[in-house]
């Protein structure tokens, strides 16, 4: 005769059975989770960055350095960034510098005297008593004669004020104590001269670069020191016909605001350039200054044709600036103390194209 289970015994069996089943199900879930995760497609770094950039554009839940969408690239990174798991490792975001209390700001301005959508024009800032018509200088014979020789230096780049520096890339402000001077080459016009030298050489214009900062010893005698340096190089390389004394300008308005001359060409921000030509009005022995102005006028016109708004008006001055040493001498002012290194680099790369074109068109 079978023994019947009591109600209490049945309830106990149900409780224990339910408990054992729950434990089994829970164990099963933990067991299968790794397989489920591996089966889910992983989001690429490029996609995640694109999503973050989209959020940044809307200003939704993004850190300050991402606002504006400029801190992250949405293109596929190169294979140097591949991590051990085969996925692309995200790069550290570069924060946009923030100004501190007391810092002064820089304002960008087009100083070309015409807009990029307007016809370019030859303009002159005449600081002398000479009556000058730039258009007439375009009709004058090119002042430098000779032939291009690949192995014969033709151009010399010097820096009378080599310690002139720029703002670091990304900065549009500066401390009131900033001197805009540096002895670190990579921060100064000497670096910009090296960028120009390399580009001219790559374009077939053999160029020598004197990296001496002639203003280090005595700023007031820097042109005297530079003159001796130029004469020494010309003696060593008698084939040189052109001298670029590369500077950067300082532009402040009547209220003391720092203005940086800026234009955008080929999608890049470029510091605007200014050619400075000296004369004999100040008493220097420089009777043939019009040869330099003729060369500068041809160069200015070429920049206007190729890259409208790259060049500011030519600046004609009473001092000679050592330009009596060759017929193809100019001062090249690359931007101002408010421009960044990158803006200056972008500018001289375009300048090199115009400069090489003028020489190749006139020296065969």
C-alpha positions in Angstrom: 0.0 0.0 0.0 1.5 3.3 -1.2 2.1 6.1 1.3 0.5 9.4 0.4 2.5 12.7 0.8 1.1 15.2 3.1 0.3 18.8 1.9 3.3 20.1 3.8 5.7 17.6 2.1 4.4 18.5 -1.4 4.9 22.3 -0.7 8.5 21.6 0.5 9.3 19.6 -2.7 7.9 22.4 -4.9 10.0 25.1 -3.0 13.2 23.1 -3.3 12.5 22.3 -6.9 11.9 25.9 -7.8 15.1 26.9 -6.0 17.2 24.3 -7.8 15.7 25.4 -11.2 16.4 29.1 -10.5 20.0 28.2 -9.6 20.4 26.2 -12.8 19.0 29.0 -14.9 21.2 31.7 -13.3 24.3 29.5 -13.9 23.3 29.1 -17.5 23.0 32.8 -18.0 26.5 33.5 -16.7 27.8 30.7 -18.8 26.5 32.0 -22.1 27.2 35.8 -21.6 30.8 35.7 -23.0 29.5 34.0 -26.1 26.8 36.6 -26.6 29.3 39.5 -26.2 31.7 38.0 -28.7 28.8 37.7 -31.2 27.9 41.4 -31.0 29.7 43.6 -33.8 32.2 46.1 -32.3 31.8 49.8 -33.0 34.9 51.2 -34.8 36.8 54.1 -33.4 35.9 56.2 -36.5 32.2 55.6 -35.9 32.4 56.5 -32.2 34.3 59.6 -33.0 31.8 60.6 -35.7 29.0 60.2 -33.1 30.9 62.3 -30.6 31.6 65.0 -33.2 27.9 65.0 -34.0 27.0 65.5 -30.4 29.6 68.2 -30.1 28.0 70.1 -32.9 24.7 70.0 -31.0 26.5 70.8 -27.7 25.0 67.7 -26.0 26.8 66.0 -23.2 30.3 66.7 -24.5 33.4 68.0 -22.7 34.5 71.6 -23.3 37.4 70.7 -25.5 35.1 68.9 -28.0 32.7 71.8 -28.5 33.0 73.1 -32.0 33.8 69.7 -33.5 37.5 70.5 -34.1 39.1 68.2 -31.6 38.4 64.8 -33.2 39.0 63.4 -36.7 36.3 61.3 -38.3 38.7 59.7 -40.9 40.1 56.2 -40.4 43.3 56.4 -38.3 46.5 54.7 -39.7 47.6 51.3 -38.7 50.2 52.7 -36.2 47.3 53.1 -33.8 46.2 49.4 -33.9 46.2 47.9 -30.4 46.8 44.3 -29.2 43.1 43.3 -29.7 43.2 44.5 -33.4 40.9 47.4 -32.8 42.0 51.1 -33.3 42.9 52.7 -30.1 41.5 56.2 -29.7 43.9 59.1 -29.7 44.0 61.5 -26.7 41.9 64.6 -27.5 43.9 67.8 -27.8 42.2 70.5 -25.7 41.7 73.9 -27.1 43.7 76.4 -25.1 41.7 78.7 -22.8 42.8 82.2 -21.9 43.4 83.1 -18.3 42.6 86.2 -16.3 44.4 89.2 -17.7 45.3 87.6 -21.0 45.0 89.7 -24.1 43.2 88.6 -27.3 44.2 88.8 -31.0 41.8 89.9 -33.7 42.1 88.5 -37.3 41.7 91.0 -40.1 42.2 91.2 -43.9 44.8 93.8 -44.6 45.0 93.3 -48.4 42.9 96.4 -49.1 40.5 94.3 -51.2 38.3 91.3 -50.5 38.9 87.8 -52.0 35.8 88.0 -54.2 37.0 91.4 -55.7 39.5 92.0 -58.4 43.0 92.1 -57.0 44.9 95.3 -57.1 48.5 96.7 -56.9 48.6 98.9 -53.8 51.4 100.9 -52.2 52.0 102.3 -48.7 54.4 105.1 -49.6 56.4 106.3 -46.6 58.7 108.4 -48.7 58.5 111.7 -50.7 59.0 109.9 -54.0 56.1 109.9 -56.5 55.6 106.3 -57.4 53.1 104.6 -59.8 53.3 100.9 -59.3 51.6 100.1 -62.6 54.5 101.7 -64.5 57.0 99.4 -62.7 55.3 96.4 -64.3 56.4 97.7 -67.7 60.0 98.1 -66.7 62.5 95.4 -67.7 63.1 92.7 -65.1 66.2 94.0 -63.2 68.0 90.7 -62.7 69.6 88.9 -65.6 71.2 85.5 -65.8 70.4 81.8 -66.2 69.0 79.2 -63.8 71.6 76.7 -62.8 70.6 73.8 -60.6 73.9 73.6 -58.7 74.4 77.4 -58.4 72.8 79.2 -55.4 70.5 81.9 -56.6 68.6 83.1 -53.5 69.8 84.0 -49.9 67.4 84.0 -47.0 68.6 86.0 -43.9 67.0 87.3 -40.7 68.1 90.7 -39.5 65.6 90.3 -36.6 65.8 86.5 -36.2 64.4 86.4 -32.7 61.0 87.6 -33.9 58.5 85.0 -32.8 54.9 83.9 -33.3 52.1 82.6 -31.1 51.9 78.8 -30.6 49.4 77.0 -32.8 45.9 77.1 -31.5 46.4 80.3 -29.5 44.5 83.6 -30.1 45.5 85.3 -26.9 48.7 86.1 -25.0 50.0 87.3 -21.7 50.6 91.0 -21.2 54.2 90.1 -20.4 54.7 88.5 -23.8 57.7 90.0 -25.6 57.1 88.2 -29.0 60.8 87.3 -29.0 62.5 84.0 -28.6 65.9 82.4 -29.1 64.3 79.0 -29.8 64.5 78.7 -33.6 61.3 76.7 -34.0 59.2 79.5 -32.6 60.7 82.3 -34.7 61.0 83.6 -38.2 64.2 81.5 -38.6 62.0 78.4 -38.7 59.7 80.0 -41.3 62.8 80.8 -43.3 63.8 77.2 -43.2 60.3 76.1 -44.5 60.7 78.6 -47.3 64.2 77.5 -48.1 63.3 73.9 -48.4 60.3 74.7 -50.6 62.3 76.9 -53.0 64.9 74.2 -53.3 62.2 71.6 -54.1 60.9 73.9 -56.8 64.3 74.1 -58.5 65.4 77.5 -57.1 68.7 76.9 -55.4 68.6 78.7 -52.0 70.9 79.3 -49.1 69.6 80.0 -45.6 71.6 82.0 -43.1 70.0 81.1 -39.7 72.0 83.7 -37.8 69.8 85.9 -35.4 71.5 89.2 -36.1 69.5 91.0 -33.4 70.9 88.9 -30.5 73.9 91.0 -29.7 72.6 94.5 -30.2 69.2 95.1 -31.7 70.1 98.7 -32.7 73.0 97.4 -34.8 71.3 94.4 -36.2 71.2 95.8 -39.8 74.9 96.5 -39.6 75.6 92.9 -38.5 73.2 91.6 -41.2 75.0 93.6 -43.8 78.3 92.0 -43.0 76.7 88.6 -43.0 75.1 89.1 -46.4 78.3 90.4 -47.9 80.1 87.3 -46.6 77.6 84.9 -48.2 77.6 86.8 -51.5 81.4 86.5 -51.6 81.1 82.8 -50.9 78.3 82.3 -53.5 78.8 84.9 -56.3 75.9 83.4 -58.2 73.3 84.7 -55.7 71.1 87.4 -57.2 68.2 87.6 -54.8 68.1 88.3 -51.0 65.0 87.8 -48.8 65.3 89.4 -45.4 62.5 87.5 -43.6 60.7 89.2 -40.7 57.3 89.2 -39.1 55.4 92.4 -38.5 53.7 93.8 -35.4 50.2 95.3 -36.0 48.2 97.1 -33.4 45.2 99.4 -33.8 44.8 102.8 -32.2 43.3 101.2 -29.1 46.3 98.9 -28.7 44.5 95.8 -29.9 46.7 93.1 -31.5 45.7 92.6 -35.1 46.9 89.6 -37.1 46.7 89.8 -40.9 44.9 86.7 -42.0 43.3 85.2 -45.1 42.0 81.7 -46.0 43.5 80.1 -49.2 43.1 76.5 -50.4 41.1 75.8 -47.2 43.9 76.9 -44.9 44.4 79.9 -42.7 47.4 81.9 -44.0 49.2 84.9 -42.5 49.2 87.7 -45.0 52.6 88.9 -46.4 54.0 92.3 -47.0 57.0 93.3 -49.2 59.1 96.1 -47.9 61.3 98.1 -50.3 63.9 100.6 -49.2 65.1 103.8 -50.9 67.9 106.3 -50.5 65.7 109.1 -49.0 67.3 108.5 -45.6 70.8 109.2 -46.9 72.0 105.7 -47.7 74.1 105.0 -50.8 71.3 103.3 -52.7 70.6 105.1 -56.0 69.2 102.0 -57.8 66.4 101.3 -55.4 63.9 101.3 -58.2 65.4 98.0 -59.4 64.3 96.4 -56.1 60.9 98.0 -56.4 60.6 96.7 -60.0 61.3 93.2 -58.8 58.9 93.6 -55.8 56.1 94.8 -58.1 56.4 91.8 -60.4 56.4 89.5 -57.3 53.4 91.3 -55.8 51.5 90.9 -59.1 52.3 87.2 -59.3 51.0 86.7 -55.7 47.8 88.7 -56.6 47.3 86.5 -59.6 47.9 83.1 -57.9 46.7 83.8 -54.4 44.4 86.9 -54.1 44.6 88.5 -50.6 47.8 86.7 -49.7 49.8 90.0 -50.0 49.2 93.2 -48.3 50.2 96.4 -50.1 53.9 97.0 -50.8 55.6 99.2 -48.2 58.0 101.8 -49.6 60.4 103.2 -46.9 63.1 105.8 -46.6 65.7 103.5 -45.1 67.8 101.2 -47.5 67.6 98.0 -45.4 70.8 96.6 -47.0 69.0 96.3 -50.4 71.7 98.0 -52.3 73.7 94.7 -52.3 71.6 93.1 -55.0 68.9 94.2 -57.5 66.5 91.5 -56.2 66.5 92.3 -52.5 63.3 92.6 -50.5 62.1 92.4 -46.9 59.4 89.8 -46.5 57.1 90.4 -43.5 55.4 87.1 -42.9 52.3 87.8 -40.8 52.6 89.6 -37.4 53.2 88.8 -33.8 49.5 87.8 -33.5 49.8 85.0 -36.1 50.6 81.4 -35.2 53.5 79.4 -36.5 51.1 77.3 -38.7 49.6 80.3 -40.3 53.1 81.6 -41.2 54.1 78.2 -42.6 51.0 78.0 -44.8 51.7 81.5 -46.1 55.4 81.0 -47.1 54.6 77.7 -48.9 52.3 79.7 -51.2 54.8 82.6 -51.4 57.4 80.1 -52.6 55.3 79.1 -55.6 54.8 82.7 -56.6 58.5 83.6 -56.0 59.7 80.6 -58.1 57.3 81.4 -60.9 58.6 85.0 -61.2 62.2 83.8 -61.3 61.6 81.0 -63.8 59.6 83.3 -66.1 62.5 85.9 -66.2 65.6 83.8 -65.9 66.0 81.1 -68.5 
